Amino acid sequence: MEKLSPKDEKELINFIKDWLRNLGFSQKDLASKLNIKSSRTSEILKKLKGLYKRGGMYYIARDLIRIEQDWLTDKNYDNQISYNNNKIESKSYNQLDLEYKLDIDKLMDQMEKDHKNN
């Protein structure tokens, strides 16, 4: 495989940082899952470049998907979903004091109305 272009490297790192932030994990957590000793961006990029050389973006995506699935099924994951009375509750929505299915729809409707008024 060819090397990642500098533009692709930058986009990949930005994606990784956003992805980690959205999931609530750190580069240290990712480094641990990638089996590398350092959590520095340069070391993570080095590992991702190695994956790219072996199989392109497919290999990078495959590993990141596997890591995310591990995190999502981990019992210690903070935003773990629990099923209660056939209603999905998520801690991230609970802190907004919203009922997941019902109030999100109402909130979206209100946001659309507000947007139309402005």
C-alpha positions in Angstrom: 0.0 0.0 0.0 1.0 3.6 -0.5 1.7 5.9 2.4 -0.9 8.2 3.8 -0.6 11.7 2.5 0.1 14.5 5.0 -3.5 15.7 4.4 -4.9 12.2 5.1 -2.7 12.0 8.3 -4.0 15.3 9.6 -7.7 14.3 8.8 -7.2 10.9 10.5 -5.7 12.4 13.6 -8.5 15.0 13.8 -11.0 12.2 13.4 -9.4 10.1 16.1 -9.4 13.1 18.5 -13.0 13.8 17.9 -14.0 10.2 18.1 -12.2 9.8 21.4 -13.8 13.0 22.8 -17.3 11.9 21.7 -16.8 8.5 23.3 -15.3 9.9 26.5 -12.0 8.1 26.2 -8.4 9.4 26.0 -5.4 8.8 23.8 -4.0 6.7 26.6 -7.1 4.4 26.4 -6.6 4.1 22.7 -2.9 3.4 23.0 -3.7 0.6 25.4 -6.2 -1.0 22.9 -3.6 -0.6 20.1 -1.0 -2.3 22.3 1.5 0.5 22.2 3.4 1.9 25.1 3.1 5.6 24.4 -0.1 7.6 24.1 1.5 10.4 22.1 -0.2 11.4 18.9 2.9 10.6 16.9 3.0 7.0 18.3 -0.7 6.4 17.6 -0.2 7.8 14.1 2.8 5.5 13.6 0.6 2.5 14.6 -2.1 3.6 12.2 0.4 4.0 9.4 1.5 0.4 10.0 -2.1 -0.7 9.7 -2.6 1.3 6.6 0.5 -0.3 5.0 -0.9 -3.7 5.7 -4.4 -3.1 4.4 -5.3 0.5 3.8 -8.1 2.4 5.5 -10.0 -0.9 5.8 -7.5 -2.1 8.4 -7.6 1.1 10.3 -11.4 1.2 10.3 -11.6 -2.5 11.3 -9.4 -1.9 14.3 -11.2 1.2 15.4 -14.6 -0.5 15.1 -13.3 -3.4 17.2 -12.0 -1.0 19.8 -15.2 0.9 19.9 -17.2 -2.3 20.3 -15.0 -3.4 23.1 -15.5 0.0 24.9 -19.3 -0.1 24.3 -19.6 -3.6 25.8 -17.3 -2.9 28.7 -19.2 -2.9 32.0 -17.3 0.1 33.1 -18.3 2.3 30.2 -20.0 5.4 31.6 -22.6 5.8 28.9 -23.7 2.2 29.1 -27.3 1.7 28.0 -29.7 -0.1 30.4 -33.0 -1.5 29.5 -35.7 -0.7 31.9 -39.5 -1.2 31.3 -38.9 -1.5 27.5 -37.4 2.0 27.6 -33.8 2.7 26.7 -32.2 5.1 29.1 -28.7 6.5 28.7 -26.8 8.4 31.4 -25.8 11.1 28.9 -29.5 11.9 28.3 -30.4 11.5 31.9 -28.2 14.4 32.8 -30.3 16.6 30.5 -33.4 15.3 32.4 -34.9 14.0 29.2 -36.7 10.7 28.5 -34.8 9.3 25.6 -37.5 8.6 23.0 -40.3 11.0 23.9 -38.5 14.2 25.0 -35.8 14.1 22.2 -38.6 14.2 19.6 -40.2 17.2 21.4 -36.8 18.9 21.7 -36.1 18.4 18.0 -39.6 19.8 17.1 -38.9 22.9 19.3 -35.5 23.4 17.8 -37.0 23.3 14.3 -39.7 25.8 15.3 -37.1 28.1 16.8 -34.9 27.9 13.7 -37.9 28.8 11.5 -38.7 31.8 13.7 -35.1 33.2 13.4 
